[in-house]
Amino acid sequence: MGKYNMTITKLHQMVKEGIVPGVSYVIFDHSDTIKEITGLAEIYPTPKKLQDGMLYDLASLTKVIGTVPVIAMLIQEGKLELDDPVNKFLPVFKDARPTVRNLLTHTSGIAGYIPHRDELNAAELKKAFLTQMKVGDSLNRQIKYADVNYLYLGWIIEAICKKPVQQVITERVLKPLQLPNASFNPVPQNCVPTEVQTNRGLIKGKTHDPKGFILKEHCGCAGLFASLDDLTIFSHALIENNLNGLLSSPMVDAMFKDQTRIPGPHTRSLGWKLFHATGDDHHLLISHTGFTGTWMVLDRQNDQGFIVLTNRVHPTAHNQEYLDARDHIFATYLLEKEKTL
C-alpha cells in the first residue's frame, strides 16, 4: 500500500499548514487498509487532540449515506419511480415538470431566494421552500448542485413513509448496516466541533447547516454525524454486496452511470458525482463532498475507496485553502490508486 505515499503526504501537509485542525482518513484496496487519525479535534476554545472514533458532522454526505439509499429502496418497493413528478408527492409544489430523477441528479432547475430564511421556524421554512422556489430553464439542461433537491427528496420520503426522514434513514439504513456510531442525535462530547458563530457559539454535536438546524429531523440534505469506521463499513457494503443486500445489483449499477436526461455523457448518477478512473479503461467512480470538510471516493470495479473526514470550517468557514488542497489530494489519489505494487 506504499503506492499512496503522495496522497498521505498531502493529507499531512493540510494539518501541518493549519488548513484543517486534524484529519481522519481511510484508504482501502480490497481488504488492505490504511487508517490514520492525526492532528487536533479542535483549536478553540482549547486545543484538543483528535481521537479515533470521534464523530464528524457529515454535512452533504448525508445525501448519499442516508437519503439516496432510502429513495432507492422505495423505488425497489414500487412506491415511487425515477420519473414520477415531484408534485405527485408534494402537491404544494405546483410545477409538474421536475421529477424525482431531476432531484437526485441536481437537474431540476429549482431555485429561488427566501428572505430572512434562517429566522423562520421549521414549518415556515418548509412552506417557503415548496411555494417560493421557481423552476428555471436549466431543467434537464444543466447540473446545478443545490440542497433544495434533497430537502424535497426528504419530504417525499416523509410523504410515503409517514415519518420524519431522519427517522426513516435511521431505521432503514443506519440500523440494518449496524453502523456503530452514526446518529442524527449524537452526544456532543463525542463530536468534532465545526464553526464558531456569533449567534450559535461553538457548534458541537448540532448540525452546522442552517437549514438542517431549523428543520431538524425533517432535513434530508444534512444532519448526519458519523465516525470514520461508520463510513468505512458503509463504503465496503455499498460496493461489495449492494449495501448488505438492502439494494439490488441493478440499483447500485445505476449509481455508477449517468442518470441525467441531458444529451451526452454527464457527471451525476443517483446522488453521486461521477469521475473517470485514470487507468486504461476509464471506468466510472463515485464521489461526494460535504461542506464541513468531508469527502469520499468509491471504485466498485476495483474495490477501492478513499474516505477523508476533517472539520475544515473550524473555527471559521472562510477556508479557500482547504478547497484547493482537497482538489490536489483528490487528483493525486486518482493517479496513485491505479499503480500496481
C-alpha positions, 0 to 999 in steps of 0.5 A: 500500500506504499503506492499512496505515499503522495496522497498521505503526504498531502493529507499531512501537509493540510494539518501541518499548514493549519488548513484543517485542525486534524484529519481522519482518513481511510484508504482501502484496496480490497481488504488492505487498509490504511487508517490514520487519525492525526492532528487536533479535534479542535483549536478553540476554545482549547486545543484538543487532540483528535481521537479515533472514533470521534464523530464528524458532522457529515454535512452533504454526505448525508445525501448519499449515506442516508437519503439516496439509499432510502429513495432507492429502496422505495423505488425497489418497493414500487412506491415511487419511480425515477420519473414520477413528478415531484408534485405527485408527492408534494402537491404544494409544489405546483410545477409538474415538470421536475421529477424525482430523477431531476432531484437526485441528479441536481437537474431540476432547475429549482431555485429561488431566494427566501428572505430572512430564511434562517429566522423562520421556524421549521414549518415556515421554512418548509412552506417557503421552500415548496411555494417560493422556489421557481423552476428555471430553464436549466431543467434537464439542461444543466447540473446545478448542485443545490440542497433544495433537491434533497430537502424535497427528496426528504419530504417525499420520503416523509410523504410515503413513509409517514415519518420524519426522514431522519427517522426513516434513514435511521431505521432503514439504513443506519440500523440494518448496516449496524453502523456503530456510531452514526446518529442524527442525535449524537452526544456532543462530547463525542463530536468534532466541533465545526464553526464558531458563530456569533449567534450559535457559539461553538457548534458541537454535536448540532448540525452546522447547516442552517437549514438542517438546524431549523428543520431538524429531523425533517432535513434530508440534505444534512444532519448526519454525524458519523465516525470514520469506521461508520463510513468505512463499513458503509463504503465496503457494503455499498460496493461489495454486496449492494449495501448488505443486500438492502439494494439490488445489483441493478440499483447500485449499477445505476449509481455508477452511470449517468442518470441525467436526461441531458444529451451526452455523457454527464457527471451525476448518477443517483446522488453521486458525482461521477469521475473517470478512473485514470487507468486504461479503461476509464471506468466510472467512480463515485464521489461526494463532498460535504461542506464541513470538510468531508469527502469520499471516493468509491471504485466498485470495479476495483474495490477501492475507496478513499474516505477523508473526514476533517472539520475544515470550517473550524473555527471559521468557514472562510477556508479557500485553502482547504478547497484547493488542497482537497482538489490536489489530494483528490487528483493525486489519489486518482493517479496513485490508486491505479499503480500496481505494487 
